[in-house]
């Protein structure tokens, strides 16, 4: 095992040598990292500022009055993706000026290593001549930009490469295009056959970029799928075990029309979602059916077209109970207050996804972000950047970003990586970083 890990580590280091040693992106250096708070127990205050945030709140009150309490999944959809008032539909929510900071915004090294991982898998899986890199929920486009820059610098990565972004927000699509395609100097390219792209442009690195509203719209080709901090924003159902069985947690209004949580009087139709958890000892369970459907879709495409997928998110392996929370201005925010103005999220249950993918594709992980990045060699990349960095503030930002990504009391333990690999490659070869690291 030690010699195998050593050879694999040397292959990764060989890829790293192709990356420009002096390149430090100014955006990461200027922004620096922001603190990412975390919550284990939901805050349940029911006060709200109706005069300041009346639109979505009034809509929710009217809907509940007309139809009764709504599921948490319905509430999350309204708050996050309502076409008029949804949080993701009208805000730039990322970075220092947004409500939360993701790993790509913290350090360029994160995106570089996702690119290196993809190149390693491409080499390991017989170097397919065509490869689609597919990112779900690409945010500002920072991760995609860091990956494309890295891909463009690896000369031996000589595949027919294209980037495919699944994004429902027109505002975010526009922001991503400016990031990836030289601002206003954008050049249209021919959409790929077999797909339904809403926009196709040439990136500043020469690699074509295509936008889609749904995963099903993407052409069927060998693909590297990336879902980074995507699954945790998908709607969840929450259940509590009572003497009447599994009752569902719902969002209702009280006598003052303020939002509150209530329990269904007994099991609901959605209680059928708990079938994979029949022997689960927990008394509170969160289920994300959309994450399950997405996992099914990825498995089908991997089996049919070949490729691999990397799912990275705040998550657990089936031990956590209550993770539903909100973020606003980089602080925890009551999920029932000022709906539509804060990000709503819940940790991903990777054990649930693993059950769905079982016997369909090869699965690996989840492993911690600390394990993933250190096994990939982030400490080596950090030293290279520091050795070639002349600006003291940039050096501080590089070190602080590294600590934010890897320290166990920050993102190192809370963030998990889960890989799925197509069985079409013929044998189950452990992906990079998912092998056990050698001791010492």
Secondary structure as UniProt FT lines:
FT   HELIX           2..16
FT   TURN            17..18
FT   TURN            21..22
FT   HELIX           26..31
FT   TURN            50..52
FT   HELIX           54..67
FT   STRAND          70..71
FT   HELIX           72..81
FT   TURN            83..85
FT   HELIX           87..90
FT   TURN            96..97
FT   HELIX           103..106
FT   HELIX           108..124
FT   TURN            125..126
FT   STRAND          130..136
FT   TURN            139..140
FT   HELIX           142..153
FT   TURN            155..156
FT   STRAND          160..166
FT   HELIX           170..180
FT   TURN            181..184
FT   STRAND          187..188
FT   TURN            193..194
FT   STRAND          199..202
FT   TURN            204..205
FT   STRAND          208..212
FT   HELIX           215..217
FT   STRAND          223..228
FT   HELIX           231..233
FT   STRAND          237..242
FT   TURN            243..244
FT   STRAND          245..253
FT   TURN            255..256
FT   STRAND          259..263
FT   HELIX           269..277
FT   TURN            278..279
FT   STRAND          284..287
FT   HELIX           289..305
FT   STRAND          307..316
FT   STRAND          325..328
FT   TURN            329..330
FT   STRAND          331..333
FT   TURN            335..336
FT   TURN            339..340
FT   STRAND          343..345
FT   STRAND          348..349
FT   HELIX           350..357
FT   TURN            358..360
FT   STRAND          362..368
FT   HELIX           369..376
FT   HELIX           378..387
FT   HELIX           392..406
FT   TURN            408..414
FT   STRAND          415..421
FT   HELIX           423..425
FT   TURN            432..433
//
